[in-house]
């Protein structure tokens, strides 16, 4: 006779999330200190998840980050895992990691035990430096936080709705979207006025959308970033928004029953001739979700 079955706790009805807005052009040591600070602050405020921007540990300034040793980046990630464990919260942090040929732009999902339980590599690269030094990932993101199905995209990936709508068809209720919308100053001003940097996904999916973006200028003063991190309802309305220039943390409670995914489920069911094709694609997405980006 076997032992007692493991009892799985039911998924929570709410999820408190914090999104951290950080400078994108500073050094690893400073990024790590700010990461520790905001992990502690999020935990003190009762958040269960804290999301950091794209490449939050290494920074996104390629002339500097490509000089970092693989050991230094790994140590920073290990220390971030320890900080997540010490605080008892989920942490989603970013790094740009060297591989055998090029770099990967990664998001690391770290559990409250300090374990990396999911990693996603940015698929759609943006900007001259990133396209020169990096290659894109080859999977979509699907993972759980406390039993809540979630997904990830990184920065420009958000321009490609299939990357989050397919995971939403598979159950994802929350999209975590680390970003670094750095660009020439004129382009960033245009992004702010047009809303181009990150567009809410709720109106085409009916899921929550949590964006952690960057602020600040590059060391050469030629580029800046648009800020405006946000947490939005499945209807697209904001629950919390950050400013344009300062480092800060925003927080909101997600009422998960509101993420009914109705728009993606409608797409899954109609028109009927597409249903079998969707099913094949979804099987492939699910089969690759746990692959480690290499």
C-alpha positions in Angstrom: 0.0 0.0 0.0 1.4 3.4 -1.0 2.0 6.4 1.2 -0.3 9.4 1.5 -0.8 11.4 -1.6 0.7 14.8 -1.8 -2.0 17.4 -1.5 -1.8 20.3 -3.9 -2.9 23.7 -2.5 -5.6 25.4 -4.6 -4.5 28.3 -6.8 -5.0 31.7 -5.0 -7.9 34.0 -5.9 -5.5 37.0 -5.9 -1.9 37.7 -6.6 0.0 40.8 -5.4 2.6 41.8 -7.9 5.3 44.5 -7.8 7.1 45.8 -10.9 10.4 47.6 -10.5 11.6 50.3 -12.8 15.4 50.5 -13.0 18.2 52.4 -14.9 19.4 50.3 -17.9 22.9 51.6 -18.4 24.6 51.0 -15.0 27.1 48.4 -13.9 26.3 44.9 -12.6 27.4 45.7 -9.0 25.0 48.6 -8.8 22.2 46.6 -10.5 22.6 43.8 -8.0 22.4 46.2 -5.0 19.2 47.8 -6.4 17.8 44.3 -7.0 18.3 43.3 -3.3 16.8 46.6 -2.2 13.6 46.2 -4.2 13.2 42.5 -3.4 13.2 43.4 0.3 10.8 46.3 -0.3 8.4 44.1 -2.3 8.4 41.5 0.4 7.8 44.1 3.2 4.8 45.4 1.2 3.3 41.9 1.0 3.9 41.2 -2.7 4.2 37.6 -3.8 6.0 38.4 -7.1 8.5 41.1 -8.0 9.3 41.7 -11.7 12.5 43.4 -12.8 13.2 44.9 -16.3 14.9 43.3 -19.3 18.6 42.5 -18.5 18.1 43.9 -15.0 21.3 42.3 -13.7 23.8 42.8 -16.5 22.2 46.0 -17.9 21.4 46.5 -21.5 24.3 48.7 -22.5 26.2 46.4 -24.8 29.6 48.1 -24.9 29.9 47.2 -21.2 27.9 44.1 -20.7 29.8 42.1 -23.4 32.9 42.6 -21.2 31.3 40.8 -18.2 32.7 37.3 -17.4 30.3 34.4 -17.4 31.3 33.7 -13.8 30.4 37.3 -12.7 26.9 37.0 -14.3 26.3 33.6 -12.8 27.4 34.9 -9.3 25.0 37.8 -9.6 22.2 35.4 -10.6 23.1 33.0 -7.7 22.9 36.0 -5.3 19.6 37.0 -6.6 18.3 33.5 -6.1 19.5 33.7 -2.5 17.8 37.1 -2.0 14.5 35.6 -3.3 14.8 32.8 -0.8 15.7 35.1 2.0 12.6 37.2 1.3 10.3 34.3 0.5 9.0 35.8 -2.8 8.9 35.0 -6.5 11.5 37.0 -8.5 11.7 37.5 -12.2 15.1 38.9 -13.1 16.9 39.4 -16.4 20.4 38.9 -17.8 22.2 38.7 -21.1 24.2 35.5 -21.0 27.1 34.4 -23.2 26.7 31.0 -25.0 29.0 29.0 -27.3 28.3 31.3 -30.2 26.3 34.4 -29.3 24.4 35.9 -26.3 20.9 35.1 -25.1 18.6 37.8 -23.6 17.0 35.8 -20.7 14.3 36.1 -18.1 14.8 33.9 -15.0 11.8 32.9 -12.9 13.1 32.3 -9.4 10.9 30.6 -6.8 10.6 31.6 -3.1 13.0 28.6 -2.4 15.6 30.3 -4.5 15.4 27.9 -7.4 15.3 28.9 -11.1 12.1 27.1 -12.2 11.7 28.6 -15.7 13.8 30.5 -18.2 12.8 32.3 -21.4 15.0 33.7 -24.1 13.8 36.8 -26.0 12.6 35.7 -29.5 12.4 39.0 -31.4 15.6 41.0 -31.1 15.6 44.8 -31.3 18.3 47.4 -32.0 21.7 47.2 -33.8 23.7 46.0 -30.8 21.3 43.3 -29.7 21.0 41.9 -33.3 24.7 42.0 -33.6 25.6 40.2 -30.4 22.5 38.0 -29.6 20.4 35.3 -31.2 16.7 34.7 -30.5 15.1 32.0 -28.4 13.1 29.1 -29.8 10.2 28.6 -27.5 7.2 30.3 -25.8 6.9 30.8 -22.1 4.4 28.9 -19.9 4.9 28.4 -16.2 3.1 28.6 -12.8 3.4 30.8 -9.8 1.6 29.3 -6.8 -0.5 27.3 -9.2 -1.4 30.4 -11.3 -0.6 29.8 -15.0 1.6 32.6 -16.3 3.7 33.6 -19.4 6.6 35.9 -20.3 7.7 38.0 -23.2 10.7 40.4 -23.3 10.4 43.9 -24.7 9.8 43.8 -28.4 8.3 40.3 -28.1 5.1 42.1 -27.0 4.7 43.4 -30.6 4.0 39.8 -31.6 0.7 38.8 -30.0 1.0 35.1 -30.8 3.8 34.9 -28.2 1.4 35.5 -25.3 -1.9 34.6 -26.9 -0.9 31.0 -27.5 0.2 30.5 -23.8 -3.1 32.2 -22.8 -5.0 29.6 -24.8 -3.2 27.0 -22.6 -4.3 28.8 -19.5 -2.0 31.7 -18.8 -3.8 34.5 -16.8 -0.8 36.8 -16.3 1.7 38.2 -18.8 5.0 39.3 -17.2 6.7 41.7 -19.6 10.3 42.9 -18.7 11.4 45.6 -21.1 14.1 48.1 -21.9 12.7 50.6 -24.4 15.9 52.4 -24.9 16.3 54.5 -28.1 17.5 57.8 -29.4 15.9 60.7 -27.4 13.6 61.8 -30.2 12.3 58.2 -30.7 11.7 57.8 -26.9 9.7 61.0 -26.8 7.6 59.8 -29.7 7.1 56.4 -27.9 5.8 58.2 -24.8 3.3 60.3 -26.7 2.1 57.5 -29.0 2.0 54.7 -26.4 4.2 52.6 -28.7 6.7 51.3 -26.1 4.3 48.8 -24.5 0.7 48.4 -25.6 -1.8 46.8 -23.3 -2.5 43.2 -24.1 -5.8 42.8 -22.2 -8.0 44.2 -25.1 -6.9 41.3 -27.3 -6.6 38.5 -24.7 -8.4 39.3 -21.4 -5.3 38.5 -19.2 -3.3 40.7 -16.8 -0.3 42.6 -18.1 2.6 43.5 -15.9 5.4 45.6 -17.4 8.7 46.5 -15.8 10.6 49.0 -18.0 13.8 51.0 -17.7 14.7 54.7 -17.3 17.8 56.7 -17.7 20.4 57.6 -20.3 23.3 55.6 -21.7 26.8 56.5 -20.5 27.5 58.2 -23.8 24.3 60.3 -23.5 23.0 59.3 -26.9 20.0 57.2 -25.8 17.4 57.2 -23.0 14.5 55.0 -22.0 10.7 55.7 -21.8 9.8 54.5 -18.3 6.0 54.2 -17.8 6.0 50.7 -16.3 2.5 49.5 -15.6 0.2 46.8 -14.2 -3.1 46.6 -16.2 -6.4 44.8 -15.8 -7.6 42.3 -18.4 -9.8 45.1 -19.7 -6.7 47.1 -20.4 -7.2 49.7 -17.7 -4.3 50.6 -15.4 -4.0 49.4 -11.8 -0.6 51.1 -11.3 1.7 53.2 -13.4 5.2 54.5 -13.0 6.7 57.8 -14.2 9.1 58.6 -17.1 12.3 59.3 -15.4 12.8 57.8 -11.9 13.6 54.4 -10.5 10.6 53.2 -8.5 8.4 50.2 -7.7 4.7 49.9 -8.4 2.3 47.4 -6.9 -1.2 46.0 -7.5 -3.4 43.1 -6.4 -4.6 41.0 -9.3 -8.1 39.7 -8.9 -7.5 36.5 -10.9 -11.1 35.6 -11.7 -11.2 38.7 -14.0 -8.6 37.1 -16.3 -11.1 34.8 -18.0 -9.0 34.7 -21.3 -12.3 35.0 -23.2 -10.8 36.7 -26.3 -8.2 34.0 -26.9 -10.7 31.2 -26.2 -13.0 32.7 -28.8 -10.1 32.6 -31.3 -9.4 29.0 -30.3 -13.0 28.0 -31.1 -13.9 30.1 -34.1 -13.7 29.9 -37.0 -14.1 26.1 -36.5 -11.7 25.1 -39.4 -8.7 26.5 -37.5 -9.4 24.5 -34.3 -7.3 21.5 -35.3 -4.4 23.7 -36.4 -4.5 25.6 -33.1 -4.4 22.3 -31.2 -1.3 21.1 -33.0 0.5 24.4 -32.4 -0.6 24.4 -28.7 0.8 20.8 -28.3 4.2 22.1 -29.6 4.2 25.1 -27.3 3.5 23.0 -24.3 6.1 20.4 -25.2 8.9 23.1 -25.4 7.9 25.2 -22.4 10.3 23.5 -20.0 13.3 23.5 -22.3 16.3 25.4 -21.0 17.5 28.1 -23.4 21.0 27.2 -24.6 
